[in-house]
Structures are given as structure tokens and as C-alpha cells.
Amino acid sequence: MTKLDLPLRSALSYLAWPLLYGLGLCGAGAAFASDRPLLWFNLMYLCMVVVIAAGERWLPYENTWLDNDGETFCDLAHTLLTKGLAQLGVAAASTLAISTALIAQPSFSLSSMLWPSAWPMPAQVVLGLVVAELGLYVAHRMAHTHEALWRFHALHHSVTRLWVLNTGRFHLVDSCWKVAVSQTPLYGLGAPLTVIVWISAVTAVTGLLTHCNIQMRTGPLDWIFSTPRLHRWHHSKVLAEGNRNYGENLVLWDLLFGTYLNPTRRPPADIGINGRIARGFLAQLKQPFTRAGVRSILGVQTQAKTRQDVDMQI
């Protein structure tokens, strides 16, 4: 490394998050304005993955996270399944919205009045994001505190390194749970489909950044957005640290409900869970549905142990 590299790397560590976040949102906007929004958004998303993967090699946060953990195929498979499900959900939501407008519009006149449709679209998206974030916060926090939900969410926390390709490592049930809890209030308030699509795009871009292995200094942004630094604390093995920072995009609800955590020391590099996740994509999908699989996820060695004996580890 040359002397010129040091100031350049330092500058990039401050610029990386706002630059990538801004490019992601601009790319989403361009995609949605095109005649093939889904295709162009996917291409933009893929380009971001490539750029972030390159950044992880050139400016890594944790060098040990560059090592292969043997889970790359599973990470990709879960990501593709989750992303595919989300896109099918958007298509279904679009069809449902059109059908509702044609058949049952009078029944939803109250909800349409509740949503500030006259606001500029950026303001509507910000409002929708705050509303959706409350649902995401509740769903995420419950996934950590309720064993019936943790058995599915543990798959995401089983990673021993954070990098761009395990951004979408979520069990299908876990993904459906979060989507249902976060989007139902938006439909109830009469939010237009455009707002919901934009929230999905913001969440996708934010997710790539919170899980990336790039050295990013985010400073005051940590008080507004869910940043890589905050999310690294959320993946800590220590319960007092890991059961914090539940926000997906914003930290508003963490601040209000007292679950915000951002110590001055460096977030941990040793992450994972105490239990064991099955090897292989299909085995990981099946594991939460079997008694032996759940015991393995929770780290229970014998049936004699009770739930109180088990530390649900994140």
C-alpha cells in the first residue's frame, strides 16, 4: 500500500455509504421510469452487488470475512428465492390493487382518505417508509424474542461473516412474516402501489449496504439510517448487543423503544449463533419444521432441556 492509498482509502470510507446509497436510489428511480422497470431494477441491483463485492476486496472492514465459509451457494439460493418471492408479491399486489379499484373501491374510501395522496411522491415514500419500518421493527424484534419465529430467523444470523452475498439469506417463512407485518398497514391506510414499490427498493438497497464487508464511516448518519456499523452490532453473539438495532432502513423506532445501540468501540467480527444450522439449501428450508431441527437451531442437546434452559442466541 502506497502513502497515496491511505488518504484515498480514508476518504472513500466516508464517501462509500452515501455514494452507494444515492446511486442505488437514483438507479431505482431510473428503472421505475423506464418501460421495463423490473428488468432494469434487477440489472441495477446486480451492478450494485458487483461494485460492492469489488469494494469488499479493496477496502474490507474485516479481513477474515473475506475467507470462504462454504455457504455461498446457500446464500445465493436463499437470496434468489426471497427476491423472487418479493417480485411475485409486487406483481400480485399490483393485480390486487387494480381489481380492488374496479370492484370494491367504495369499500375503501375511508382508507383512501387517510393517505395524503396530494403530497409529493418523495414525501409519500418517506411517510410510507416510517410506517413500514414500524411493522419491520415489530416483526424483527418478535423474531428474536419468540421461539416460534426465531427458528426461521436464526438462518440469517447463522452467518459467520457479513458480505454482500448473504444480504438475502432469509428463510422463506421469515421473509413472508416481515412483508405481511410491514405492508398490511400501508394497504390499510390506502398507500398507492408506487409507494410500496419504492419502499421495497429502498429496503433492497439498504440491505446490500448493511451487510457489506466494506470499511464505512457513517458518523451522524448512524442516528437516522440503519448503517453497516449498527447492523454489525445486531449480529453480535452477545445477547445484550445482538438484541438491538432492529431497524431495516431507519433507526427511528429503535431510538423510541430503547433498542438503539452504538458504542464507541469496534463492532465484533466473531458473529453467528450458538446453535447449528443444517448444511445445504433444502435442508435449511426444512430444518425449522422438525423437532430435531429446532433443537439444533436452539443449541439444545437433549430433549430433557426446557425452553428456560436454552439461550436463544443471535
C-alpha positions as CSV (number, residue, x, y, z in Angstrom):
1,M,0.0,0.0,0.0
2,T,1.5,3.4,-1.0
3,K,1.2,6.6,1.0
4,L,-1.3,7.9,-1.5
5,D,-3.5,4.9,-0.9
6,L,-4.0,5.8,2.8
7,P,-5.8,9.2,2.4
8,L,-7.7,7.8,-0.6
9,R,-9.0,4.9,1.4
10,S,-9.8,7.2,4.3
11,A,-11.8,9.5,2.1
12,L,-13.6,6.6,0.4
13,S,-14.6,5.1,3.8
14,Y,-16.5,8.4,4.5
15,L,-18.0,8.6,1.0
16,A,-18.8,5.0,0.4
17,W,-22.2,4.8,2.2
18,P,-23.8,8.0,0.9
19,L,-22.4,7.5,-2.6
20,L,-23.7,3.9,-2.9
21,Y,-27.0,4.7,-1.3
22,G,-27.5,7.6,-3.6
23,L,-26.6,5.7,-6.7
24,G,-28.9,2.9,-5.7
25,L,-31.9,5.2,-5.2
26,C,-31.1,7.0,-8.5
27,G,-30.8,3.7,-10.3
28,A,-34.1,2.6,-8.9
29,G,-35.7,5.9,-10.0
30,A,-34.4,5.4,-13.5
31,A,-35.6,1.8,-13.6
32,F,-39.1,2.7,-12.4
33,A,-39.3,5.5,-15.1
34,S,-38.5,3.0,-17.8
35,D,-40.8,0.9,-19.8
36,R,-39.4,-2.3,-18.2
37,P,-38.9,-1.4,-14.6
38,L,-38.5,-4.9,-13.2
39,L,-35.7,-5.7,-15.7
40,W,-33.8,-2.5,-15.2
41,F,-34.1,-2.6,-11.4
42,N,-32.7,-6.1,-11.3
43,L,-29.8,-5.0,-13.5
44,M,-29.2,-2.1,-11.3
45,Y,-29.3,-4.3,-8.2
46,L,-26.8,-6.7,-9.9
47,C,-24.4,-3.9,-10.7
48,M,-24.5,-2.8,-7.1
49,V,-23.7,-6.3,-6.0
50,V,-20.7,-6.3,-8.3
51,V,-19.4,-2.9,-7.2
52,I,-19.8,-3.8,-3.5
53,A,-18.1,-7.1,-4.0
54,A,-15.1,-5.3,-5.5
55,G,-15.1,-2.8,-2.7
56,E,-15.0,-5.6,-0.2
57,R,-11.8,-6.8,-1.6
58,W,-10.2,-3.3,-1.9
59,L,-11.5,-1.7,1.3
60,P,-12.6,-4.6,3.7
61,Y,-13.9,-3.9,7.1
62,E,-12.8,-7.3,8.4
63,N,-10.1,-9.3,6.5
64,T,-11.2,-12.7,8.0
65,W,-14.7,-12.2,6.4
66,L,-13.0,-12.5,3.0
67,D,-12.4,-16.2,3.6
68,N,-14.8,-18.7,2.1
69,D,-17.3,-20.1,4.7
70,G,-18.7,-22.7,2.4
71,E,-22.2,-21.1,2.3
72,T,-22.0,-19.1,-0.9
73,F,-24.4,-21.4,-2.8
74,C,-26.9,-21.4,0.1
75,D,-26.6,-17.6,0.4
76,L,-27.3,-17.2,-3.3
77,A,-30.2,-19.7,-3.3
78,H,-31.9,-18.0,-0.3
79,T,-31.4,-14.6,-1.9
80,L,-32.9,-15.6,-5.2
81,L,-35.8,-17.3,-3.5
82,T,-36.5,-14.3,-1.3
83,K,-36.1,-11.8,-4.2
84,G,-38.3,-13.9,-6.5
85,L,-40.9,-14.1,-3.8
86,A,-40.8,-10.4,-3.3
87,Q,-41.2,-9.7,-7.0
88,L,-44.1,-12.1,-7.2
89,G,-45.6,-10.3,-4.3
90,V,-45.3,-7.0,-6.1
91,A,-47.0,-8.4,-9.2
92,A,-49.7,-9.9,-7.1
93,A,-50.2,-6.6,-5.2
94,S,-50.4,-4.8,-8.4
95,T,-53.1,-7.1,-9.7
96,L,-55.0,-6.9,-6.4
97,A,-54.8,-3.2,-6.4
98,I,-56.3,-2.9,-9.9
99,S,-59.0,-5.4,-9.1
100,T,-59.9,-3.7,-5.8
101,A,-60.1,-0.3,-7.6
102,L,-62.5,-1.7,-10.2
103,I,-64.7,-3.9,-7.9
104,A,-64.6,-2.7,-4.3
105,Q,-63.4,1.0,-4.5
106,P,-66.3,2.3,-2.4
107,S,-65.5,0.0,0.5
108,F,-62.0,1.5,0.8
109,S,-63.0,5.2,0.5
110,L,-62.0,5.8,4.2
111,S,-58.5,4.3,3.8
112,S,-58.0,6.3,0.6
113,M,-58.9,9.5,2.6
114,L,-56.4,8.6,5.3
115,W,-53.4,8.6,2.9
116,P,-52.1,12.0,1.9
117,S,-52.2,11.4,-1.9
118,A,-51.8,15.1,-2.6
119,W,-48.3,15.1,-1.1
120,P,-45.3,14.9,-3.5
121,M,-44.2,11.4,-4.1
122,P,-40.9,11.7,-2.2
123,A,-42.8,12.8,0.9
124,Q,-45.3,9.9,0.5
125,V,-42.4,7.5,0.2
126,V,-40.8,8.9,3.4
127,L,-44.1,8.6,5.3
128,G,-44.6,5.1,3.9
129,L,-41.1,4.1,5.0
130,V,-41.7,5.3,8.5
131,V,-45.0,3.3,8.7
132,A,-43.5,0.2,7.1
133,E,-40.4,0.5,9.4
134,L,-42.7,0.2,12.5
135,G,-44.0,-3.1,11.1
136,L,-40.5,-4.3,10.2
137,Y,-39.3,-3.3,13.6
138,V,-42.1,-5.3,15.4
139,A,-41.6,-8.3,13.1
140,H,-37.9,-8.3,13.5
141,R,-38.0,-7.9,17.3
142,M,-40.6,-10.6,17.7
143,A,-38.3,-12.9,15.6
144,H,-35.7,-12.5,18.2
145,T,-37.9,-12.9,21.3
146,H,-40.3,-15.6,20.2
147,E,-39.0,-19.2,19.7
148,A,-41.6,-20.0,17.1
149,L,-40.3,-17.2,14.9
150,W,-36.6,-17.4,15.9
151,R,-36.4,-20.9,14.4
152,F,-36.8,-19.3,11.0
153,H,-34.9,-16.1,11.6
154,A,-31.8,-17.9,13.0
155,L,-30.8,-18.9,9.5
156,H,-30.0,-15.2,8.8
157,H,-27.9,-14.9,12.0
158,S,-26.1,-18.2,11.5
159,V,-23.6,-16.5,9.2
160,T,-20.0,-16.2,10.5
161,R,-19.2,-13.3,8.2
162,L,-21.1,-10.4,6.7
163,W,-20.7,-9.8,3.0
164,V,-22.8,-8.7,0.1
165,L,-24.0,-12.2,-1.0
166,N,-25.6,-13.1,2.3
167,T,-27.8,-10.0,2.3
168,G,-30.8,-12.1,1.3
169,R,-30.1,-15.1,3.4
170,F,-33.5,-15.4,4.9
171,H,-35.9,-18.3,5.4
172,L,-39.0,-18.1,3.2
173,V,-41.3,-18.0,6.2
174,D,-39.2,-15.3,7.9
175,S,-39.5,-13.2,4.7
176,C,-43.2,-13.7,4.4
177,W,-43.7,-12.7,8.1
178,K,-41.9,-9.4,7.7
179,V,-43.6,-8.5,4.4
180,A,-47.0,-9.2,5.9
181,V,-46.5,-7.2,9.1
182,S,-44.8,-4.2,7.3
183,Q,-47.1,-3.9,4.3
184,T,-50.5,-4.6,5.7
185,P,-50.7,-1.1,7.5
186,L,-49.8,0.6,4.2
187,Y,-52.7,-1.1,2.4
188,G,-55.0,-0.3,5.3
189,L,-54.0,3.4,5.1
190,G,-54.6,3.4,1.3
191,A,-50.9,3.9,0.2
192,P,-50.6,3.6,-3.5
193,L,-48.6,0.8,-5.1
194,T,-45.9,3.2,-6.2
195,V,-45.1,3.9,-2.6
196,I,-44.9,0.3,-1.7
197,V,-42.6,-0.5,-4.6
198,W,-40.3,2.4,-3.7
199,I,-40.2,1.1,-0.1
200,S,-39.2,-2.3,-1.4
201,A,-36.4,-0.7,-3.5
202,V,-35.1,1.3,-0.5
203,T,-35.0,-1.8,1.6
204,A,-33.2,-3.8,-1.1
205,V,-30.5,-1.1,-1.4
206,T,-30.1,-0.6,2.3
207,G,-29.8,-4.3,2.8
208,L,-26.9,-4.6,0.5
209,L,-25.1,-1.9,2.4
210,T,-25.8,-3.1,6.0
211,H,-24.4,-6.5,5.2
212,C,-21.4,-5.5,3.1
213,N,-17.8,-6.0,4.3
214,I,-16.6,-2.5,3.4
215,Q,-15.0,-0.1,5.8
216,M,-17.6,2.7,6.0
217,R,-17.5,5.6,8.4
218,T,-21.1,6.8,8.7
219,G,-20.9,9.2,11.7
220,P,-24.1,11.2,12.2
221,L,-25.9,9.0,9.7
222,D,-26.0,6.3,12.4
223,W,-28.7,8.4,14.1
224,I,-31.0,8.2,11.1
225,F,-30.3,5.2,9.0
226,S,-29.6,1.5,9.6
227,T,-25.9,1.5,8.7
228,P,-23.3,-1.3,8.4
229,R,-21.8,-0.3,11.8
230,L,-25.2,-0.6,13.6
231,H,-26.1,-3.8,11.8
232,R,-22.8,-5.4,12.8
233,W,-23.7,-4.9,16.4
234,H,-27.0,-6.6,15.7
235,H,-25.2,-9.7,14.5
236,S,-23.1,-9.9,17.7
237,K,-23.2,-13.3,19.6
238,V,-23.7,-11.3,22.9
239,L,-27.5,-11.1,23.5
240,A,-27.2,-7.6,25.1
241,E,-25.7,-6.4,21.9
242,G,-27.4,-8.6,19.3
243,N,-30.9,-7.9,20.5
244,R,-30.6,-4.3,19.5
245,N,-30.8,-2.2,16.3
246,Y,-33.8,-4.0,14.7
247,G,-34.5,-1.2,12.1
248,E,-34.2,-2.3,8.5
249,N,-33.8,1.1,7.0
250,L,-34.2,3.7,9.8
251,V,-33.4,3.7,13.5
252,L,-36.3,5.8,14.5
253,W,-38.2,3.0,16.3
254,D,-35.0,1.7,17.9
255,L,-34.5,5.2,19.4
256,L,-38.1,5.5,20.6
257,F,-38.3,2.0,22.1
258,G,-34.8,1.9,23.6
259,T,-33.2,-0.7,21.5
260,Y,-30.6,1.5,19.8
261,L,-27.0,0.5,20.4
262,N,-23.9,2.2,19.1
263,P,-20.9,2.0,21.4
264,T,-17.7,3.8,20.5
265,R,-15.7,0.5,20.3
266,R,-15.4,-1.5,17.1
267,P,-18.3,-3.9,16.4
268,P,-17.4,-7.6,16.8
269,A,-16.0,-9.7,14.0
270,D,-16.9,-13.0,15.7
271,I,-20.6,-13.4,14.8
272,G,-23.0,-16.3,14.5
273,I,-25.3,-18.3,16.8
274,N,-24.8,-20.9,19.5
275,G,-27.0,-23.4,17.7
276,R,-26.3,-25.2,14.5
277,I,-27.9,-24.6,11.1
278,A,-28.1,-27.6,8.6
279,R,-25.8,-27.8,5.7
280,G,-27.4,-27.4,2.3
281,F,-30.2,-25.2,0.9
282,L,-33.1,-27.6,1.1
283,A,-32.0,-28.9,4.5
284,Q,-32.0,-25.3,5.8
285,L,-35.5,-24.7,4.4
286,K,-36.8,-27.9,6.1
287,Q,-34.9,-27.6,9.4
288,P,-37.3,-25.3,11.3
289,F,-40.2,-27.7,10.7
290,T,-38.7,-30.7,12.5
291,R,-38.3,-31.2,16.3
292,A,-34.7,-32.3,15.9
293,G,-34.0,-29.3,13.6
294,V,-35.4,-26.8,16.1
295,R,-33.4,-28.3,18.9
296,S,-30.3,-28.0,16.8
297,I,-31.1,-24.4,15.9
298,L,-31.6,-23.5,19.6
299,G,-28.5,-25.4,20.7
300,V,-30.4,-27.9,22.7
301,Q,-28.5,-31.2,23.1
302,T,-31.2,-33.4,24.7
303,Q,-35.0,-33.3,25.0
304,A,-34.7,-33.0,28.7
305,K,-33.7,-29.4,28.5
306,T,-36.6,-26.9,28.7
307,R,-37.0,-23.7,26.9
308,Q,-35.8,-21.8,30.0
309,D,-32.5,-23.8,29.8
310,V,-32.0,-22.5,26.3
311,D,-30.3,-19.3,25.4
312,M,-31.8,-18.2,22.1
313,Q,-28.6,-16.9,20.6
314,I,-28.5,-14.4,17.8
